[in-house]
């Protein structure tokens, strides 16, 4: 006999109440107020060393880079951002899906939305640094050498605590 124990309604400041598989989800541009829910979600994964932490102040400044996935009640289920490096190059950043909504395809929907946004802006290449390149491969990305993106290395990696022991994998996709 299998006994399932319901998770607590909150863990580390994020809602972990399971989301139903058929529940309607909206992926939309983030609002400043969304950043209050984005911060604990990102920092939940940062505490596991899966992404870099963000402060509420950083997120408020960057909110225009983000899209969020919300359920019909407005509950934040996931987020991701599109950081522009040049007219031709952008990075998918801070991709996170709530533990309550994992396995429902939301990460893919968020990435697809960000790629569409990049295409609308005329950006030709989108990349990401990830620990799970297989996820991105399923979305049409290819693994490449990180040094292919010197703007990223110069802007962000040089200040990262993992600089000399980086375990992230670079993936990219031609958009046009």
Residue frames as a rotation matrix with the C-alpha (Angstrom) as fourth column:
UNK 1
0.585 0.811 0.000 0.00
0.811 -0.585 0.000 0.00
0.000 0.000 -1.000 0.00
UNK 2
-0.462 -0.702 0.542 1.30
0.705 -0.661 -0.256 3.43
0.538 0.264 0.801 -0.99
UNK 3
0.433 0.529 -0.730 0.79
0.850 -0.510 0.133 6.22
-0.302 -0.678 -0.670 1.52
UNK 4
-0.197 -0.450 0.871 1.17
0.676 -0.706 -0.212 9.76
0.710 0.547 0.443 0.28
UNK 5
0.006 0.117 -0.993 1.69
0.872 -0.486 -0.052 12.62
-0.489 -0.866 -0.106 2.65
UNK 6
0.734 0.313 0.603 0.62
0.590 -0.735 -0.336 16.02
0.338 0.602 -0.723 1.44
UNK 7
-0.391 -0.917 0.082 3.44
0.775 -0.376 -0.508 18.57
0.496 -0.135 0.858 1.48
UNK 8
-0.233 0.288 -0.929 3.14
0.705 -0.608 -0.365 21.60
-0.670 -0.740 -0.061 3.72
UNK 9
0.716 0.626 0.309 1.46
0.670 -0.493 -0.554 24.60
-0.194 0.604 -0.773 2.15
UNK 10
0.870 -0.481 0.110 4.69
-0.415 -0.834 -0.364 26.57
0.267 0.271 -0.925 2.38
UNK 11
0.645 -0.762 -0.062 8.39
0.709 0.566 0.422 25.71
-0.286 -0.316 0.905 2.28
UNK 12
-0.402 -0.907 -0.124 11.01
0.806 -0.415 0.422 28.39
-0.434 0.070 0.898 2.44
UNK 13
-0.453 0.270 -0.850 8.51
-0.145 -0.963 -0.228 31.09
-0.880 0.020 0.475 1.55
UNK 14
-0.761 0.236 -0.604 7.15
-0.629 -0.039 0.777 29.38
0.160 0.971 0.177 -1.57
UNK 15
0.190 0.915 0.355 3.76
-0.873 0.323 -0.366 27.75
-0.449 -0.240 0.860 -1.95
UNK 16
-0.836 -0.522 -0.171 4.13
-0.546 0.755 0.364 24.02
-0.062 0.397 -0.916 -2.51
UNK 17
-0.037 0.898 0.438 0.44
-0.310 0.406 -0.860 23.14
-0.950 -0.168 0.263 -2.68
UNK 18
-0.655 -0.303 0.692 0.20
0.456 0.572 0.682 20.85
-0.602 0.762 -0.237 -5.75
UNK 19
-0.395 0.480 -0.783 -1.22
-0.756 -0.654 -0.020 22.26
-0.522 0.584 0.622 -8.96
UNK 20
0.329 0.608 0.722 -3.74
0.004 0.764 -0.645 20.16
-0.944 0.215 0.249 -10.86
UNK 21
-0.528 -0.627 0.573 -2.60
0.504 0.312 0.806 18.86
-0.684 0.714 0.151 -14.25
UNK 22
-0.186 0.528 0.828 -5.52
0.958 -0.089 0.272 20.49
0.218 0.844 -0.490 -16.09
UNK 23
0.324 0.326 -0.888 -5.48
0.659 -0.752 -0.035 23.81
-0.679 -0.573 -0.458 -14.26
UNK 24
0.768 -0.017 0.640 -5.34
0.534 -0.534 -0.655 26.86
0.353 0.845 -0.401 -16.55
UNK 25
0.125 -0.823 -0.554 -2.00
0.722 -0.307 0.620 28.66
-0.680 -0.478 0.556 -16.52
UNK 26
0.973 0.116 0.198 -1.14
0.217 -0.746 -0.630 32.08
0.074 0.656 -0.751 -17.96
UNK 27
-0.058 -0.993 -0.106 2.38
0.934 -0.091 0.345 33.09
-0.352 -0.079 0.933 -19.01
UNK 28
0.796 0.417 0.438 2.56
0.522 -0.839 -0.150 36.89
0.305 0.348 -0.886 -19.05
UNK 29
-0.107 -0.827 0.553 4.98
0.148 -0.563 -0.813 39.78
0.983 -0.005 0.183 -18.58
UNK 30
-0.250 -0.080 -0.965 5.93
0.944 0.202 -0.261 40.25
0.216 -0.976 0.026 -14.93
UNK 31
0.602 0.397 0.693 4.68
0.119 -0.903 0.413 43.14
0.790 -0.166 -0.591 -12.85
UNK 32
-0.308 -0.740 0.598 6.63
-0.544 -0.378 -0.749 44.79
0.780 -0.556 -0.286 -10.06
UNK 33
0.211 0.478 0.852 4.34
-0.976 0.146 0.160 43.17
-0.048 -0.866 0.498 -7.49
UNK 34
0.892 0.114 -0.437 5.16
-0.217 0.957 -0.194 39.71
0.396 0.268 0.878 -8.91
UNK 35
0.025 -0.996 -0.089 8.75
-0.280 0.079 -0.957 40.10
0.960 0.049 -0.277 -7.79
UNK 36
-0.094 0.019 0.995 7.67
-0.994 -0.059 -0.092 39.58
0.057 -0.998 0.025 -4.16
UNK 37
0.749 0.391 0.535 6.77
-0.422 0.904 -0.070 35.99
-0.511 -0.173 0.842 -5.11
UNK 38
0.805 -0.517 -0.293 9.62
-0.124 0.336 -0.934 35.54
0.581 0.788 0.206 -7.63
UNK 39
0.073 -0.866 0.494 12.31
-0.835 -0.324 -0.445 36.25
0.546 -0.380 -0.747 -5.03
UNK 40
0.056 -0.096 0.994 11.56
-0.802 0.589 0.102 33.33
-0.595 -0.803 -0.044 -2.68
UNK 41
0.939 0.282 0.197 11.10
-0.108 0.785 -0.610 31.00
-0.327 0.551 0.768 -5.67
UNK 42
0.613 -0.781 -0.119 14.51
-0.255 -0.053 -0.965 31.86
0.748 0.622 -0.232 -7.12
UNK 43
-0.123 -0.729 0.674 16.19
-0.910 -0.188 -0.369 31.81
0.395 -0.659 -0.640 -3.73
UNK 44
0.648 0.376 0.662 14.63
-0.578 0.809 0.105 28.42
-0.497 -0.451 0.742 -2.94
UNK 45
0.948 -0.300 0.102 16.67
0.291 0.697 -0.656 26.98
0.125 0.652 0.748 -5.82
UNK 46
0.357 -0.854 0.379 19.68
-0.436 -0.510 -0.741 29.19
0.826 0.099 -0.554 -5.06
UNK 47
0.299 -0.195 0.934 19.80
-0.939 0.112 0.324 27.64
-0.168 -0.974 -0.150 -1.58
UNK 48
0.773 -0.004 0.635 20.22
0.031 0.999 -0.032 24.28
-0.634 0.044 0.772 -3.33
UNK 49
-0.232 -0.925 -0.300 23.07
-0.215 -0.252 0.944 25.76
-0.949 0.283 -0.140 -5.42
UNK 50
-0.062 0.314 0.947 21.00
0.826 0.550 -0.128 25.38
-0.561 0.774 -0.293 -8.59
UNK 51
0.363 0.121 0.924 20.93
0.702 -0.688 -0.186 29.06
0.613 0.716 -0.335 -9.53
UNK 52
-0.732 -0.672 0.108 22.28
0.474 -0.617 -0.628 32.37
0.489 -0.409 0.771 -8.36
UNK 53
-0.162 0.692 -0.704 20.39
0.919 -0.155 -0.363 34.19
-0.360 -0.705 -0.611 -5.59
UNK 54
-0.421 0.125 0.899 18.61
0.442 -0.836 0.323 37.47
0.792 0.534 0.296 -6.21
UNK 55
-0.850 0.174 -0.497 17.62
0.390 -0.427 -0.816 40.20
-0.354 -0.888 0.295 -3.79
UNK 56
0.206 0.978 0.036 14.18
0.831 -0.155 -0.534 41.82
-0.517 0.140 -0.845 -3.91
UNK 57
0.313 -0.144 -0.939 15.88
-0.191 -0.978 0.086 45.07
-0.930 0.153 -0.333 -4.98
UNK 58
-0.782 -0.620 -0.069 17.62
-0.233 0.188 0.954 43.37
-0.579 0.762 -0.291 -7.90
UNK 59
-0.610 0.593 0.526 14.38
0.751 0.644 0.144 41.78
-0.253 0.482 -0.838 -9.03
UNK 60
0.410 0.756 -0.511 12.43
0.510 -0.654 -0.558 45.02
-0.756 -0.031 -0.654 -8.87
UNK 61
-0.061 -0.528 -0.847 15.06
-0.497 -0.720 0.484 46.66
-0.866 0.451 -0.218 -11.08
UNK 62
-0.897 -0.426 -0.118 14.94
-0.334 0.478 0.812 43.74
-0.290 0.768 -0.571 -13.51
UNK 63
-0.269 0.850 0.453 11.20
0.000 0.470 -0.882 43.01
-0.963 -0.238 -0.127 -13.56
UNK 64
0.419 0.469 -0.777 10.83
-0.722 -0.346 -0.599 44.05
-0.550 0.812 0.194 -17.21
UNK 65
-0.523 -0.663 -0.535 13.12
-0.844 0.491 0.216 41.19
0.119 0.564 -0.817 -18.24
UNK 66
-0.914 0.067 0.400 10.78
-0.144 0.869 -0.474 38.61
-0.380 -0.491 -0.784 -16.67
UNK 67
-0.188 0.928 -0.322 7.69
-0.601 0.151 0.785 36.66
0.777 0.342 0.529 -17.57
UNK 68
-0.737 0.038 0.674 5.73
-0.596 0.435 -0.676 34.74
-0.319 -0.900 -0.298 -14.96
UNK 69
-0.554 0.630 -0.544 3.43
0.020 0.664 0.748 31.74
0.832 0.403 -0.381 -15.07
UNK 70
-0.791 0.381 0.479 0.38
-0.588 -0.258 -0.766 32.06
-0.168 -0.888 0.428 -12.83
UNK 71
-0.786 0.612 0.085 -2.65
0.617 0.785 0.047 29.92
-0.038 0.089 -0.995 -12.13
UNK 72
-0.176 0.829 0.531 -6.24
0.595 -0.340 0.728 31.09
0.784 0.444 -0.433 -12.40
UNK 73
0.738 0.425 -0.524 -6.03
0.667 -0.343 0.662 32.55
0.102 -0.838 -0.536 -8.88
UNK 74
0.801 -0.473 0.368 -2.90
-0.332 -0.862 -0.383 34.56
0.498 0.185 -0.847 -9.65
UNK 75
0.772 -0.545 0.327 -0.57
-0.134 0.364 0.922 32.23
-0.622 -0.755 0.208 -7.71
UNK 76
0.278 -0.775 -0.567 2.97
-0.960 -0.242 -0.139 32.35
-0.030 0.583 -0.812 -9.07
UNK 77
0.920 0.065 0.386 3.99
-0.067 0.998 -0.009 28.99
-0.385 -0.018 0.923 -10.53
UNK 78
0.252 -0.874 0.416 7.16
0.899 0.371 0.235 29.89
-0.360 0.315 0.878 -12.41
UNK 79
0.798 -0.080 -0.597 9.33
-0.174 -0.980 -0.101 32.61
-0.576 0.184 -0.796 -13.86
UNK 80
0.124 -0.836 0.534 12.10
0.911 0.309 0.273 33.31
-0.394 0.453 0.800 -16.29
UNK 81
0.513 -0.006 -0.859 13.81
-0.062 -0.998 -0.031 36.31
-0.856 0.069 -0.512 -17.79
UNK 82
0.595 -0.352 0.722 15.32
0.799 0.162 -0.579 37.42
0.087 0.922 0.377 -21.07
UNK 83
0.425 -0.571 -0.703 18.50
0.150 -0.721 0.676 39.45
-0.893 -0.393 -0.221 -20.61
UNK 84
0.949 -0.052 0.312 19.61
0.302 -0.142 -0.943 41.24
0.093 0.989 -0.119 -23.76
UNK 85
0.250 -0.945 -0.212 23.34
0.559 -0.038 0.828 41.44
-0.790 -0.326 0.519 -24.42
UNK 86
-0.812 -0.441 -0.383 23.31
-0.074 -0.572 0.817 42.86
-0.579 0.691 0.432 -27.95
UNK 87
-0.124 0.804 -0.582 20.88
-0.929 -0.300 -0.216 43.33
-0.348 0.514 0.784 -30.85
UNK 88
-0.032 0.047 -0.998 21.65
-0.705 0.707 0.056 39.73
0.709 0.705 0.010 -31.81
UNK 89
-0.493 -0.359 -0.793 22.11
0.197 0.841 -0.504 37.97
0.848 -0.405 -0.343 -28.45
UNK 90
0.091 0.529 0.843 19.97
-0.861 -0.383 0.334 37.36
0.500 -0.757 0.421 -25.35
UNK 91
-0.851 -0.411 -0.327 20.14
-0.157 0.793 -0.589 34.99
0.502 -0.450 -0.739 -22.40
UNK 92
0.393 0.897 -0.202 17.37
-0.073 0.249 0.966 33.12
0.917 -0.364 0.163 -20.63
UNK 93
-0.703 -0.648 0.291 17.92
-0.264 -0.142 -0.954 33.82
0.660 -0.748 -0.072 -16.94
UNK 94
-0.820 0.284 0.497 16.42
-0.538 -0.085 -0.839 32.79
-0.196 -0.955 0.222 -13.60
UNK 95
-0.179 0.751 -0.636 14.21
-0.578 0.442 0.685 30.03
0.796 0.490 0.355 -15.00
UNK 96
-0.973 -0.079 0.216 12.36
-0.227 0.477 -0.849 28.49
-0.036 -0.875 -0.483 -12.07
UNK 97
-0.135 0.952 -0.275 9.18
-0.334 0.217 0.917 26.47
0.933 0.216 0.289 -11.63
UNK 98
-0.017 0.243 0.970 7.57
-0.997 -0.075 0.001 25.99
0.073 -0.967 0.244 -8.24
UNK 99
-0.938 -0.308 0.156 7.94
-0.330 0.933 -0.143 22.48
-0.101 -0.186 -0.977 -6.82
UNK 100
-0.296 0.917 0.269 4.12
-0.106 0.248 -0.963 22.40
-0.949 -0.313 0.023 -6.77
UNK 101
0.651 0.586 -0.482 3.98
-0.469 -0.188 -0.863 22.81
-0.596 0.788 0.153 -10.56
UNK 102
-0.412 -0.866 -0.282 6.96
-0.804 0.201 0.559 20.79
-0.428 0.457 -0.780 -11.77
UNK 103
-0.810 0.024 0.586 6.26
0.207 0.946 0.247 18.16
-0.549 0.322 -0.771 -14.39
UNK 104
0.226 0.974 0.013 3.42
0.460 -0.095 -0.883 20.12
-0.859 0.205 -0.469 -15.99
UNK 105
0.086 -0.267 0.960 5.47
0.995 -0.031 -0.098 21.59
0.055 0.963 0.263 -18.85
UNK 106
0.897 0.333 -0.291 5.59
0.374 -0.922 0.097 25.12
-0.236 -0.195 -0.952 -17.43
UNK 107
0.085 -0.944 -0.320 9.36
0.106 -0.310 0.945 25.46
-0.991 -0.114 0.074 -17.79
UNK 108
-0.557 -0.250 0.792 9.02
0.753 0.250 0.609 24.73
-0.351 0.935 0.049 -21.49
UNK 109
0.440 0.797 0.413 6.16
0.883 -0.469 -0.035 27.19
0.166 0.380 -0.910 -21.86
UNK 110
0.746 -0.229 -0.625 8.19
0.148 -0.859 0.491 29.91
-0.649 -0.458 -0.607 -20.16
UNK 111
-0.359 -0.931 0.063 11.23
0.227 -0.021 0.974 29.26
-0.906 0.364 0.219 -22.37
UNK 112
-0.309 0.303 0.901 9.06
0.950 0.149 0.275 29.22
-0.051 0.941 -0.334 -25.52
UNK 113
0.781 0.620 -0.075 7.55
0.621 -0.784 -0.015 32.56
-0.069 -0.035 -0.997 -24.52
UNK 114
0.432 -0.699 -0.570 11.00
-0.025 -0.641 0.767 34.07
-0.902 -0.317 -0.295 -23.93
UNK 115
-0.567 -0.605 0.559 12.23
0.518 0.266 0.813 32.78
-0.640 0.751 0.162 -27.30
UNK 116
0.167 0.722 0.672 9.15
0.977 -0.214 -0.013 34.29
0.134 0.658 -0.741 -28.97
UNK 117
0.854 0.110 -0.508 9.88
0.281 -0.921 0.272 37.60
-0.438 -0.375 -0.817 -27.22
UNK 118
-0.127 -0.978 -0.168 13.48
0.106 -0.181 0.978 37.47
-0.986 0.106 0.127 -28.48
UNK 119
-0.480 -0.002 0.877 12.28
0.846 0.263 0.464 36.83
-0.232 0.965 -0.125 -32.02
UNK 120
0.616 0.772 0.154 9.83
0.787 -0.611 -0.088 39.75
0.026 0.175 -0.984 -31.80
UNK 121
0.695 -0.429 -0.576 12.74
-0.017 -0.812 0.583 41.97
-0.718 -0.396 -0.572 -30.77
UNK 122
0.855 -0.366 -0.367 14.80
-0.430 -0.107 -0.896 40.80
0.289 0.925 -0.249 -33.77
UNK 123
0.083 -0.829 0.553 17.30
-0.874 0.206 0.440 38.89
-0.479 -0.520 -0.708 -31.64
UNK 124
0.321 0.000 -0.947 18.84
-0.794 0.546 -0.269 36.01
0.517 0.838 0.175 -33.58
UNK 125
-0.255 -0.478 -0.841 20.46
0.103 0.851 -0.515 33.90
0.961 -0.218 -0.168 -30.85
UNK 126
0.545 0.413 0.730 19.21
-0.730 -0.194 0.655 32.93
0.412 -0.890 0.196 -27.40
UNK 127
-0.269 -0.656 -0.705 21.38
-0.032 0.738 -0.674 31.07
0.963 -0.159 -0.220 -24.89
UNK 128
0.773 0.415 0.480 21.20
-0.506 -0.054 0.861 29.84
0.383 -0.908 0.168 -21.33
UNK 129
-0.566 -0.822 -0.061 23.56
-0.556 0.435 -0.708 28.48
0.609 -0.367 -0.703 -18.73
UNK 130
0.511 0.849 0.133 22.05
-0.769 0.382 0.513 25.43
0.385 -0.365 0.848 -17.10
UNK 131
-0.467 -0.558 0.686 22.75
-0.772 0.635 -0.009 22.32
-0.431 -0.534 -0.727 -15.08
UNK 132
-0.108 0.559 0.822 20.15
0.195 0.823 -0.534 20.40
-0.975 0.103 -0.197 -17.11
UNK 133
-0.680 -0.233 -0.695 20.95
-0.550 -0.465 0.694 20.69
-0.485 0.854 0.188 -20.80
UNK 134
-0.887 0.378 0.266 18.56
0.456 0.809 0.371 17.82
-0.075 0.450 -0.890 -21.68
UNK 135
0.010 0.905 -0.425 15.61
0.620 -0.339 -0.707 20.06
-0.784 -0.256 -0.565 -20.81
UNK 136
0.075 -0.047 -0.996 16.83
-0.466 -0.885 0.007 22.68
-0.882 0.463 -0.089 -23.29
UNK 137
-0.915 -0.403 -0.012 17.68
-0.219 0.472 0.854 20.06
-0.339 0.784 -0.520 -25.92
UNK 138
-0.462 0.823 0.331 14.00
0.794 0.550 -0.259 19.05
-0.395 0.143 -0.908 -25.96
UNK 139
0.504 0.644 -0.576 13.22
0.354 -0.762 -0.542 22.68
-0.788 0.069 -0.612 -26.82
UNK 140
0.872 -0.124 0.473 15.62
0.468 -0.067 -0.881 22.80
0.141 0.990 0.000 -29.77
UNK 141
0.725 -0.685 0.080 18.73
-0.675 -0.682 0.281 24.18
-0.138 -0.257 -0.957 -28.03
UNK 142
0.685 -0.611 -0.396 22.23
0.262 0.714 -0.649 22.78
0.680 0.341 0.650 -28.63
UNK 143
0.794 -0.500 -0.345 25.09
0.361 -0.069 0.930 22.47
-0.489 -0.863 0.126 -26.14
UNK 144
0.632 -0.640 0.436 28.08
0.237 -0.376 -0.896 24.71
0.738 0.670 -0.086 -26.90
UNK 145
-0.269 -0.823 -0.500 31.22
0.893 -0.018 -0.450 26.00
0.362 -0.567 0.740 -25.20
UNK 146
0.501 0.473 -0.725 30.56
0.773 -0.622 0.129 28.86
-0.390 -0.624 -0.677 -22.71
UNK 147
-0.388 -0.760 -0.521 33.35
0.383 -0.647 0.659 30.88
-0.838 0.056 0.543 -24.28
UNK 148
-0.474 0.333 0.815 31.03
0.851 -0.066 0.522 31.35
0.228 0.941 -0.252 -27.27
UNK 149
0.568 0.765 0.304 29.40
0.582 -0.635 0.508 34.10
0.582 -0.111 -0.806 -25.16
UNK 150
-0.468 -0.866 -0.175 32.17
0.750 -0.285 -0.596 36.46
0.466 -0.411 0.783 -24.02
UNK 151
-0.367 0.398 0.841 29.65
-0.320 -0.903 0.288 39.21
0.873 -0.164 0.459 -23.22
UNK 152
0.743 0.651 -0.156 28.08
-0.131 0.370 0.920 36.92
0.656 -0.663 0.360 -20.60
UNK 153
0.335 -0.703 -0.628 31.42
0.857 0.504 -0.108 35.85
0.392 -0.502 0.771 -19.19
UNK 154
-0.651 -0.626 0.429 32.56
0.438 -0.772 -0.461 39.48
0.620 -0.112 0.777 -18.93
UNK 155
-0.222 0.654 0.724 29.26
-0.452 -0.726 0.518 40.81
0.864 -0.212 0.456 -17.51
UNK 156
0.628 0.678 0.383 28.26
-0.667 0.215 0.713 38.13
0.401 -0.703 0.587 -15.02
UNK 157
0.797 -0.250 -0.550 30.61
0.297 0.955 -0.003 35.17
0.526 -0.161 0.835 -14.71
UNK 158
-0.178 -0.966 0.188 33.63
0.237 -0.227 -0.945 37.15
0.955 -0.124 0.269 -13.59
UNK 159
-0.428 0.089 0.899 31.74
-0.763 -0.569 -0.307 38.13
0.485 -0.817 0.312 -10.40
UNK 160
0.604 0.737 -0.305 30.30
-0.501 0.648 0.574 34.68
0.620 -0.194 0.760 -9.72
UNK 161
0.291 -0.458 0.840 31.43
-0.882 0.212 0.421 32.68
-0.371 -0.863 -0.342 -6.71
UNK 162
0.608 -0.005 0.794 31.56
0.105 0.992 -0.075 29.58
-0.787 0.129 0.604 -8.95
UNK 163
0.677 -0.296 -0.674 33.84
-0.706 -0.519 -0.481 31.22
-0.207 0.802 -0.560 -11.54
UNK 164
-0.274 -0.924 -0.266 36.74
-0.955 0.295 -0.042 28.80
0.117 0.242 -0.963 -11.14
UNK 165
-0.922 0.045 0.385 34.56
-0.052 0.970 -0.239 25.75
-0.384 -0.241 -0.891 -10.48
UNK 166
-0.279 0.862 -0.423 31.64
-0.891 -0.396 -0.221 26.41
-0.358 0.315 0.879 -12.80
UNK 167
-0.759 0.083 0.645 29.47
0.129 0.991 0.024 23.38
-0.638 0.102 -0.764 -13.49
UNK 168
0.247 0.910 -0.332 26.99
-0.213 -0.283 -0.935 25.10
-0.945 0.302 0.124 -15.78
UNK 169
-0.438 -0.238 0.867 26.49
0.710 0.500 0.495 24.04
-0.551 0.833 -0.050 -19.37
UNK 170
-0.531 0.231 -0.815 25.91
-0.454 -0.890 0.043 26.56
-0.715 0.393 0.578 -22.16
UNK 171
-0.289 0.519 0.805 23.05
0.804 0.587 -0.090 25.91
-0.519 0.621 -0.587 -24.58
UNK 172
-0.627 0.109 -0.771 21.90
-0.306 -0.945 0.116 28.06
-0.716 0.309 0.626 -27.46
UNK 173
-0.002 0.698 0.716 19.26
0.789 0.441 -0.428 28.32
-0.615 0.564 -0.551 -30.14
UNK 174
-0.983 -0.173 0.064 19.16
0.169 -0.703 0.691 30.29
-0.074 0.690 0.720 -33.36
UNK 175
-0.366 0.900 -0.238 15.87
0.207 -0.170 -0.963 32.16
-0.907 -0.402 -0.124 -33.35
UNK 176
0.535 0.548 -0.643 15.65
-0.471 -0.439 -0.766 33.38
-0.701 0.712 0.023 -36.94
